[in-house]
Amino acid sequence: MSKKLTSSKDVQSLSLLGKDSIAQKKLEVFPNHHVNRNYTITLRTDEFTTLGPVNRQPDFATLEIEYVPDRFIIESKSLKLYLQTFRNEETFYEHVVNVILDDLVAVLKPRRCKVTAAYAVRGGIAMTVETEYNHKKS
């Protein structure tokens, strides 16, 4: 007899999934049922934007999040809404990519997490920013 893969307990803490929601800095997670195994989850969007800190012009990036979960997995709708909150942020690329990593690590407590943002050409220069977290076992 097969076991149900996702139980009601798995989704009970998710408040955004299945509902109309606005952009908000609320990352939600659900339990990882395979904590005994290392596996990689990769999330990618071509719709990530911020504003330049001086000229307020939009900066477009392909954002990739790659992580090895421990006890939790990020719920993708909450991630989408979280990323949308940066659309009106005036910031340097380097800052926003590190903030995203810090926020993900705080909620996921992953074994490893890497955030990469490949920004479109601006002023003749394309830039990619990559930052990574590796959990150190004590």
Contacts in CASP RR format, 6 or more apart in sequence:
PFRMAT RR
TARGET T0000
AUTHOR 0000-0000-0000
METHOD contacts of the structure
MODEL  1
MSKKLTSSKDVQSLSLLGKDSIAQKKLEVFPNHHVNRNYTITLRTDEFTT
LGPVNRQPDFATLEIEYVPDRFIIESKSLKLYLQTFRNEETFYEHVVNVI
LDDLVAVLKPRRCKVTAAYAVRGGIAMTVETEYNHKKS
5 33 0 8 1.000
9 31 0 8 1.000
10 30 0 8 1.000
10 31 0 8 1.000
11 17 0 8 1.000
11 30 0 8 1.000
13 28 0 8 1.000
13 29 0 8 1.000
13 30 0 8 1.000
14 28 0 8 1.000
14 30 0 8 1.000
14 75 0 8 1.000
14 78 0 8 1.000
15 26 0 8 1.000
15 28 0 8 1.000
16 26 0 8 1.000
16 28 0 8 1.000
16 75 0 8 1.000
16 77 0 8 1.000
16 78 0 8 1.000
16 81 0 8 1.000
17 28 0 8 1.000
17 75 0 8 1.000
17 77 0 8 1.000
17 78 0 8 1.000
18 77 0 8 1.000
21 77 0 8 1.000
21 81 0 8 1.000
22 81 0 8 1.000
23 81 0 8 1.000
23 82 0 8 1.000
23 84 0 8 1.000
23 85 0 8 1.000
23 87 0 8 1.000
24 81 0 8 1.000
24 82 0 8 1.000
24 85 0 8 1.000
25 82 0 8 1.000
25 85 0 8 1.000
25 103 0 8 1.000
26 78 0 8 1.000
26 81 0 8 1.000
26 82 0 8 1.000
27 74 0 8 1.000
27 75 0 8 1.000
27 78 0 8 1.000
27 79 0 8 1.000
27 82 0 8 1.000
27 103 0 8 1.000
27 104 0 8 1.000
27 107 0 8 1.000
28 74 0 8 1.000
28 75 0 8 1.000
28 78 0 8 1.000
29 72 0 8 1.000
29 73 0 8 1.000
29 74 0 8 1.000
29 75 0 8 1.000
29 107 0 8 1.000
29 108 0 8 1.000
30 72 0 8 1.000
30 73 0 8 1.000
30 75 0 8 1.000
31 71 0 8 1.000
31 72 0 8 1.000
31 73 0 8 1.000
32 69 0 8 1.000
32 70 0 8 1.000
32 71 0 8 1.000
32 72 0 8 1.000
32 73 0 8 1.000
35 69 0 8 1.000
35 70 0 8 1.000
35 71 0 8 1.000
38 68 0 8 1.000
38 111 0 8 1.000
39 68 0 8 1.000
39 69 0 8 1.000
40 66 0 8 1.000
40 67 0 8 1.000
40 68 0 8 1.000
41 66 0 8 1.000
41 67 0 8 1.000
41 68 0 8 1.000
41 69 0 8 1.000
41 73 0 8 1.000
41 74 0 8 1.000
42 64 0 8 1.000
42 65 0 8 1.000
42 66 0 8 1.000
43 64 0 8 1.000
43 65 0 8 1.000
43 66 0 8 1.000
43 74 0 8 1.000
43 76 0 8 1.000
43 79 0 8 1.000
44 62 0 8 1.000
44 63 0 8 1.000
44 64 0 8 1.000
44 65 0 8 1.000
45 62 0 8 1.000
45 63 0 8 1.000
45 80 0 8 1.000
45 83 0 8 1.000
46 62 0 8 1.000
48 60 0 8 1.000
48 61 0 8 1.000
48 62 0 8 1.000
48 63 0 8 1.000
48 83 0 8 1.000
48 86 0 8 1.000
48 117 0 8 1.000
49 58 0 8 1.000
49 59 0 8 1.000
49 60 0 8 1.000
49 61 0 8 1.000
49 86 0 8 1.000
49 87 0 8 1.000
50 58 0 8 1.000
50 59 0 8 1.000
50 61 0 8 1.000
50 86 0 8 1.000
50 87 0 8 1.000
50 89 0 8 1.000
50 90 0 8 1.000
50 91 0 8 1.000
50 93 0 8 1.000
50 96 0 8 1.000
51 57 0 8 1.000
51 58 0 8 1.000
51 59 0 8 1.000
51 87 0 8 1.000
51 88 0 8 1.000
51 89 0 8 1.000
51 90 0 8 1.000
51 91 0 8 1.000
52 58 0 8 1.000
52 59 0 8 1.000
52 90 0 8 1.000
52 91 0 8 1.000
52 92 0 8 1.000
53 90 0 8 1.000
53 91 0 8 1.000
53 92 0 8 1.000
54 90 0 8 1.000
56 90 0 8 1.000
57 122 0 8 1.000
59 93 0 8 1.000
59 119 0 8 1.000
59 120 0 8 1.000
59 122 0 8 1.000
60 119 0 8 1.000
60 120 0 8 1.000
61 93 0 8 1.000
61 117 0 8 1.000
61 118 0 8 1.000
61 119 0 8 1.000
61 120 0 8 1.000
62 117 0 8 1.000
62 118 0 8 1.000
63 83 0 8 1.000
63 100 0 8 1.000
63 115 0 8 1.000
63 116 0 8 1.000
63 117 0 8 1.000
64 114 0 8 1.000
64 115 0 8 1.000
64 116 0 8 1.000
64 117 0 8 1.000
64 118 0 8 1.000
65 74 0 8 1.000
65 79 0 8 1.000
65 100 0 8 1.000
65 104 0 8 1.000
65 113 0 8 1.000
65 114 0 8 1.000
65 115 0 8 1.000
66 113 0 8 1.000
66 114 0 8 1.000
66 116 0 8 1.000
67 74 0 8 1.000
67 104 0 8 1.000
67 108 0 8 1.000
67 110 0 8 1.000
67 111 0 8 1.000
67 112 0 8 1.000
67 113 0 8 1.000
67 114 0 8 1.000
68 110 0 8 1.000
68 111 0 8 1.000
68 112 0 8 1.000
68 113 0 8 1.000
69 108 0 8 1.000
69 110 0 8 1.000
69 111 0 8 1.000
70 108 0 8 1.000
70 109 0 8 1.000
70 110 0 8 1.000
70 111 0 8 1.000
70 135 0 8 1.000
71 109 0 8 1.000
72 107 0 8 1.000
72 108 0 8 1.000
72 109 0 8 1.000
72 110 0 8 1.000
73 108 0 8 1.000
74 104 0 8 1.000
74 107 0 8 1.000
74 108 0 8 1.000
82 103 0 8 1.000
83 100 0 8 1.000
86 96 0 8 1.000
89 96 0 8 1.000
93 117 0 8 1.000
93 119 0 8 1.000
93 127 0 8 1.000
93 129 0 8 1.000
94 129 0 8 1.000
96 117 0 8 1.000
97 115 0 8 1.000
97 116 0 8 1.000
97 117 0 8 1.000
97 129 0 8 1.000
97 130 0 8 1.000
97 131 0 8 1.000
98 131 0 8 1.000
100 115 0 8 1.000
101 113 0 8 1.000
101 114 0 8 1.000
101 115 0 8 1.000
101 131 0 8 1.000
101 132 0 8 1.000
101 133 0 8 1.000
104 110 0 8 1.000
104 113 0 8 1.000
104 115 0 8 1.000
105 113 0 8 1.000
105 133 0 8 1.000
109 135 0 8 1.000
110 133 0 8 1.000
110 135 0 8 1.000
111 134 0 8 1.000
111 135 0 8 1.000
112 132 0 8 1.000
112 133 0 8 1.000
112 134 0 8 1.000
112 135 0 8 1.000
113 132 0 8 1.000
113 133 0 8 1.000
114 130 0 8 1.000
114 131 0 8 1.000
114 132 0 8 1.000
114 133 0 8 1.000
115 130 0 8 1.000
115 131 0 8 1.000
115 132 0 8 1.000
116 128 0 8 1.000
116 129 0 8 1.000
116 130 0 8 1.000
117 128 0 8 1.000
117 129 0 8 1.000
117 130 0 8 1.000
118 126 0 8 1.000
118 128 0 8 1.000
119 126 0 8 1.000
119 127 0 8 1.000
119 128 0 8 1.000
119 129 0 8 1.000
120 126 0 8 1.000
END
